[in-house]
Amino acid sequence: TQLLEQSPQFLSIQEGENLTVYCNSSSVFSSLQWYRQEPGEGPVLLVTVVTGGEVKKLKRLTFQFGDARKDSSLHITAAQPGDTGLYLCAGARGAGNQFYFGTGTSLTVIP
Amino acid sequence: NAGVTQTPKFRILKIGQSMTLQCAQDMNHNYMYWYRQDPGMGLKLIYYSVGAGITDKGEVPNGYNVSRSTTEDFPLRLELAAPSQTSVYFCASSYRQGATNEKLFFGSGTQLSVL
């Protein structure tokens, strides 16, 4: 079983379209992060959200942490081919505040 | 400044063989982690360490062992390789400042196949 479920698992869209990726759990997290991973490489951190209801913007990417700190979303406006990759959410919880990763969303943006 | 370095990049093992995946970081990070990534399953935490001499189990520790004798190195040992351990393994490190200020730096991964 996975602590964090992401949807959709796969997403293929045309350049210029908008999209939203969801990260859901029944558990509460002290913080939540979003990573992007390219083939053959490790994940790279995009953003950390800490407060329930928090919204952060990174150029065309908008991240939101749920009010109850159990879920998050990533919205991309006007997607570009360079946005193609695997998007992973990761929530921190537990005695050592370890990060637990979601199942991942593989995004392909077609030129 | 190399960041997190993992070796080897690829390895094929026979069932029952043993091996050590090496991980080194040069950022003086106190926290280090081992994850495995299976297709469609995201990353799962195997073991982690909060400092030299201290290690603890993650979500999927069975079949693995770790040690942390120095701040820089965090090797992962597979004693009796099984096909279920076929996966991509990622080492990560971080410097934690407070409970919510942490950035994980990942190595480029080791692709392991057990046949």
Interface residues (C-beta under 8 A of the other chain):
Chain A: Q2 L4 Q6 Q9 S30 S31 Q33 Y35 G40 E41 G42 P43 V44 L45 T48 V50 L88 A90 A92 G96 N97 Q98 F99 Y100 F101 G102 T103 G104
Chain B: V4 Y33 Y35 G40 M41 G42 L43 K44 L45 Y48 V50 D56 G58 E59 F90 A92 R96 A99 T100 N101 E102 K103 L104 F106 G107 S108 G109
